[in-house]
Structures are given as C-alpha cells and as structure tokens.
C-alpha cells in the first residue's frame, strides 16, 4: 500500500471515528438522561415553591378567620355596651375581612389546582425518566451486541484474501522448487554413481593378457 493510500485510509478512519462518536446512541441517551434529570430538579423546585405558596395562603386564611372572629366578638361587645359607633367599626372591619377571606379561599383553591397539575406533570416526568433509564439499559445491551458484531465483521472483512492466495501460491512455488532441486540432484548423482561402478569394474587389456599367461603357465 502506497503512502498516499495509507494516509487516505488513516484520514477516513479518523473521520469515521469522529462521526461514530457524534452519533453514539448511548452518548445521546446519556445526554437525554442528563437533560431530564435537570428538568426533574426544576420541577421539584417549582413544586416546592408551589407548596410554599399553598401553605402561605392557608396560613393567611387561618389568620383572616381569626380576625373575623375577633371583630365579631368586638361588635357584639360594643352592641351590648351601647357603643353603636364602635359596633359599626367592628362590623365594617368584620365584613372587610370576610370579603378578604372569601377571596383568599378562592385563591387557595386555584393554587391547589395548580399544585395538582404540577404534581401530575412532575410524576409524569419521573415516569418518563424511569422508562428512559430502563430503555437505556436495554439499548445499551443491544448496542454492545451490535458493536461486537460490527467488530467481528470488520475483522472478517479485513482479511486480504487476494494477498493470502498469492502468498500461498508463492509458498507452493518455493516448495516445488525445493522438490525440483532434490529431484535434479538425485538424477545428477545417479549417472555418476553408475559411471563410478562401471569404472570400478573396468579391466584393461594388459591385465587380461597377464592373467591369461599366468593361467597357461599353470
């Protein structure tokens, strides 16, 4: 592989790695979880403020009822004592407090309604968050399996079968060459051995004549 092809392959691998990191589903789910956790915290704070308002409104109603009862007693006492002017002032204050009390009660009912809505939304948000957590676990498992399968596939595809085939062919050629050298050596050695045997068995004419003369003399 040339240097430019190697650089191209490295660059593409880095780009794909960055894209995989950006599109990592588990990372996205974790980000969604963090966002929902922040929303839950916001909802909890809003609910706490709402409950505080509700309790404060209830306390205001309780205080107003006390004032109404107090002005009622004062009015009765002024009437009993013949103090009509004092009685009118007490009754006027009593009526004003009763109007305020009626308004406070209506406001409390409205606040309670808002509290119920907020509680329902907060519970819904928590349920959605819990579902997301369960789904994240399931999807994480599926993602791990998919990633493992992807790695297996990449490992399988990464085998260069053409290179392997060429390498096997080269190995086979070398073995054939080795066998040919051995065979050639045997064939070259056989005639030499035969020549050596023939040379060893060769008898000259001089030796033959000497042997014949020797036999005649006997």
N, C-alpha and C positions, 0 to 999 in steps of 0.2 A: 504494500500500500504506500503510495507516494505521500510526501509531506503535506501537500495541499489537501489530499483526501483525508488524511489524519486530522488536520486542523478543522476541516469541514465537519467531520464526524464528531469531534470534541465540541465544537460550537453548537451543533444541533442537539447534542446530548445535554449541554448546559441549558439551552433554551427550553427543551422539553422538560428538564428537571424543574425549571422555574415555573413553567405552566402547570406541571403536576402539583407543585407546592401551592400555587394560587387556587387551583381547582380541587384541592384536597377536601373531600366531603366531610371527613372527620373534623378538620380545622374549621370548616364552615359551621358544622353542628355545634362545636365548642363556642364559636363566636355567637351563634344564636342563643346558646345557653347563657352566656355572659350577659347578653342584652336582656333576656327575660329575667335574669336574676336582678338586674338593675331596675327593671320595671316592677318587679315584686317589691323591692326595697322602697321604690317611690310610692307604690300602692299602700304599703304598710304605714309609711309616714303620713300619707293623705288620710288613711283610715284613723290613725291616731289623732290627727287634728280634728277629724270629724267627730270622733267620740268625745274629744275635749269640748268641742262646741256644744254637743248634745248635753253633756253633764253640766256645762256652764248655764245652758238655757234652763235645764231642770232646776238648778240652784236658784236662778233668777225667779222662776215661777214660785218656788218654795218661799223665797223672801217676800215676793209680792203678796202671796196668800197671808203671810204673817202680818203685813201692813194692812191688808183689807180687814182682817180680824181685829187688829188694833184700832183702826179708825171706826169700826163698827161699835166696839166697846166704848170708845170715847164719845161717839154720837149718842149712844144710849144713856151714858152717864150725864152728858150735858142736858139731855131732854129731861132726865129725872131731876136735875138740879135747876131746871127752868132757864138754862142758859141757851136760849134759842140761837144766838149768833154763833156760839161755839159749836152747837149741834150742826148748824148748816155747814160750817167749815169742815167739820169732821165728815159729814155725809158727802160733801163735794169731793174731798180727798179720797173717800172710800170709793166713790163712783169712778174717779180717775184711775185708781189702782185696779179696779175691776176691769175697766176697759183695757188697761195695760196687761192685766192677767190673761184676758181673752186673747189678746194679740200674741202674748208670749206662748200660750198653749198652741195656737195655730202654727207659730214659727217652730215650736218643738216638734210638732207632727211632721212638718216639712223637713226638718233636719233628720228626723228618724227615717223618713222615706229615702232621703239621700244616703243615709248611712247603710240602709238595707241594699240599695243599688250598689254602693261602693263595696260592701262586703261580698255581694254576689259576684261582682267583677273581679275582685281580688281572689276569691275562691276559684273562679273560672281560670284566672291566670295561673294560679298554683297548679290546678289540674292539668292545664296545658303544658306547664313546665315539667310536671311529673311524667306526662306522656312523652314529652320530648326526650327526657332522660332515658326512659325505657327504650324508645326507638333508637336513641343514640347508641345504646349498648348493642342492640340488635344489628344496626347498620355498621357499627364498628367491627363486629364479628364478621359480617358479610364482606366488608371492605378488606379485612385481613385475609380472608379466603381468596377474594378476587386478586389481591396483591400477590399472594403466594402463587396462584395460578399464572399470573402475568409473568412472574419471575421464572417459573418453570418453563413457560412458553418461550420467553426470551432466551433462556439458557439452551432450549432445544433448537431454536431458530439460529442461534449464534454459531452453531457448528457449521463450518465451511466444508460442505460435502465434496465440492469440486477439488479443493485443496487436499482433502483426505484421500480422495480417489487417486489424484496424481501422486501423492506420497506413497500410497500402496503400490501403484504401478512402478514407481522408481525402486522401491524395495524389492519388488518382484524381479525387475530387470537386473538388479545387483546380485540377487540370488542366482538367477540364470547365468549371469556372467561368471560367478564363482563356480557353479556346476560345470560350465563350459571349460573353465581353466583346468579344473580337476580332470575332466574327460580328456582334454588335449594333452595334459601331462601324462596320463596313462597310455594314450596312443603313441606318444613320442617315446616313452620308456620301453614299450613292448618290442619294437624293431631292434632297439639297441640291445635288449636282453637276448633276443634271438640271434643277433649278429655275434654277441659275446659267446653264446653257446656253440654256434657254428665255428667260430674261431677256435674255441677250446677243442672241438672235435676234428679240426683240420690236421691232416698228416702229410708231410712233404714227401716228394719222390725220393729224396735221399734217405729219409727214414725208412721208406718202404724197401728200397734196394738193400740196405744194410740188414734189415730183418730177414729178407729172402736169402741172402748169402749166409746168414747165420744158421738158418734152417737147413740149407744144403750141406753145410759143414757137419752138421749133426748126423 
